[in-house]
């Protein structure tokens, strides 16, 4: 898997709020919130949970792959494992007996496995994930593939980090109406997170970089950090991303942004965050709601996200 790199500064300049509005107004509202229940072996239940990537199978079951996080990372051997499971209702998941992707044995991901994104294929599954080096300060995006969630094989680096585009991670991968694939990803630029975009003709690339699709907004809840979220493809003429944005002190919230059919132009963007964490009495507490996936069922959209980097929730979202 290869990619053609561009200058991140050029990506920044090209992505400055280039909004091409549609005549049809849209908005989204949250109608219900609930926690997601995880049931699994003791090794899993001793950890916290993040990055819930949920999808629906042809037989109606809900699949999940999440990041299982050590409760005390300072003393743990890894920053996370990718663990999978199944559910009949999308709210209560029975997990497999063992993780689907574990660190190592190579040095590039020996430090941990994070941010899994699952793509259902005709012959099995493809998974994009973040592999963390032993120093736990550097990571990049990797790719795995297999016929089932317990038979995945690592296939190498999917999107390499560089000196100017660090820590590539948080993949969002979808196919457009034209048949081309879009890979949205988070990368480090200076002391902020940004969203990048690459296009390709296959789910595994090769990828060609495009300008940053959108940028932080001054004097707003998303004025410093941006990170990818899931794409809602119910209307292929106007895909919607439930993205993650934050202030400089990393208070993350979930918002939405709408694209043209090819995902190369912004056509609308919500002003206020769609999902915020519940209030805490302790201002020093982790203040994060972070979207990972969405599933459309019978006209209803369930948005799955992490809270406080340790528990999972979902929101029932309705387009208005």
WOJOLIN-V6867 format. One record per backbone hydrogen bond with DSSP energy under -0.5 kcal/mol. NH is the residue of the N-H (numbers start at 1). CO is the residue of the C=O. If there is no record, write none. Layout:
nh->NH co->CO
nh->NH co->CO
This chain:
nh->4 co->207
nh->5 co->3
nh->10 co->7
nh->11 co->7
nh->12 co->8
nh->13 co->9
nh->14 co->10
nh->15 co->11
nh->16 co->13
nh->17 co->15
nh->19 co->17
nh->20 co->266
nh->21 co->19
nh->22 co->267
nh->25 co->23
nh->29 co->318
nh->31 co->29
nh->31 co->316
nh->32 co->316
nh->34 co->314
nh->36 co->312
nh->37 co->91
nh->39 co->93
nh->41 co->96
nh->44 co->41
nh->45 co->41
nh->46 co->42
nh->47 co->44
nh->48 co->69
nh->49 co->310
nh->50 co->67
nh->53 co->51
nh->53 co->65
nh->54 co->52
nh->55 co->63
nh->57 co->61
nh->60 co->57
nh->62 co->87
nh->63 co->55
nh->64 co->85
nh->65 co->53
nh->66 co->83
nh->67 co->50
nh->68 co->66
nh->68 co->81
nh->69 co->48
nh->69 co->67
nh->75 co->72
nh->76 co->72
nh->79 co->111
nh->81 co->68
nh->82 co->101
nh->83 co->66
nh->83 co->81
nh->85 co->64
nh->86 co->94
nh->87 co->62
nh->93 co->37
nh->94 co->86
nh->95 co->39
nh->95 co->93
nh->96 co->84
nh->100 co->82
nh->101 co->82
nh->109 co->106
nh->110 co->107
nh->111 co->132
nh->112 co->109
nh->112 co->132
nh->113 co->80
nh->114 co->130
nh->117 co->128
nh->119 co->126
nh->121 co->124
nh->124 co->121
nh->125 co->146
nh->126 co->119
nh->127 co->144
nh->128 co->117
nh->129 co->142
nh->130 co->114
nh->131 co->129
nh->131 co->140
nh->132 co->112
nh->133 co->138
nh->134 co->107
nh->136 co->133
nh->140 co->131
nh->141 co->159
nh->142 co->129
nh->143 co->156
nh->144 co->127
nh->145 co->153
nh->146 co->125
nh->151 co->148
nh->153 co->145
nh->155 co->143
nh->158 co->141
nh->159 co->141
nh->162 co->165
nh->166 co->188
nh->169 co->186
nh->172 co->184
nh->174 co->182
nh->176 co->180
nh->177 co->261
nh->179 co->176
nh->181 co->200
nh->182 co->174
nh->183 co->198
nh->184 co->172
nh->184 co->182
nh->185 co->196
nh->186 co->169
nh->187 co->194
nh->188 co->166
nh->189 co->192
nh->192 co->189
nh->194 co->187
nh->196 co->185
nh->197 co->210
nh->198 co->183
nh->199 co->208
nh->200 co->181
nh->205 co->202
nh->206 co->2
nh->207 co->2
nh->208 co->199
nh->209 co->4
nh->210 co->197
nh->212 co->11
nh->217 co->222
nh->220 co->217
nh->223 co->220
nh->224 co->246
nh->225 co->246
nh->226 co->193
nh->227 co->244
nh->232 co->240
nh->233 co->231
nh->236 co->234
nh->238 co->235
nh->240 co->232
nh->241 co->257
nh->242 co->230
nh->242 co->240
nh->243 co->241
nh->243 co->255
nh->244 co->227
nh->245 co->253
nh->246 co->225
nh->247 co->251
nh->250 co->247
nh->252 co->250
nh->252 co->287
nh->253 co->245
nh->254 co->275
nh->255 co->243
nh->257 co->241
nh->258 co->268
nh->259 co->239
nh->260 co->265
nh->263 co->260
nh->266 co->18
nh->267 co->258
nh->268 co->258
nh->270 co->256
nh->274 co->254
nh->275 co->254
nh->283 co->281
nh->285 co->282
nh->288 co->286
nh->289 co->252
nh->290 co->306
nh->292 co->304
nh->293 co->304
nh->295 co->302
nh->297 co->295
nh->297 co->300
nh->300 co->297
nh->301 co->317
nh->302 co->295
nh->302 co->300
nh->303 co->301
nh->303 co->315
nh->304 co->293
nh->304 co->302
nh->305 co->313
nh->306 co->290
nh->307 co->311
nh->308 co->288
nh->310 co->307
nh->311 co->307
nh->313 co->305
nh->314 co->34
nh->315 co->303
nh->316 co->32
nh->317 co->301
nh->317 co->315
nh->318 co->29
nh->320 co->27
